[in-house]
Amino acid sequence: MRGFDPSEEMLDYCRKACSARSLEGRLSRQTFESFSYDASFAAIVVPLGSFQLTTDVAAAKAVLHRFFDHLAPDGRLMIDLDAIGGFLGEGGRVRSWTTEDGDLLTLTDTRVSTDYVAQTTVTHLRYELWKDTKLADTELELFSLRWWGVEEFAMALREAGFVDVVISGDYRYSEALAKGCETISFEARRPQ
């Protein structure tokens, strides 16, 4: 297994998760726009809407071409995207977790801007660490996403050379998408 991420922190999490499962992961710090391997793969998996972090359409389409070029003949590309309903939402959610030490972590998302023409959103993600009901630390992240329509993304895959595009909702393989679906998965094949 090989993988990449632009964040060393995320790579460390992945290394720990692989180690806990006795998996060997060859991980490197790279980006969608510049990743490079000297091998072809039977499958490329892009989970949890990560592809949407590439907000420029031309750059996103170039990434799909890079995926195509790194797949072996008959290789599969699997990409999860968030459903477009999230694009139309306003944010404002607060989520919380309790740490092993009993501290409270909160995450508040606040929509800063929505560009309906470019199909992009910018959200402030505010992370807070609370110890004994007092704010101990806080961090703010600017989070930009590009949202794709289902047919729009299927066409982009075909434009990159992929065939046999299968679209699934909420991880129910090849089932018709239903209203309220949160995750849309695309599987596409590089022809021989």
Order of alpha helices (4+ residues) and beta strands (2+ residues): beta-alpha-beta-beta-alpha-beta-alpha-beta-beta-beta-beta-alpha-beta-beta
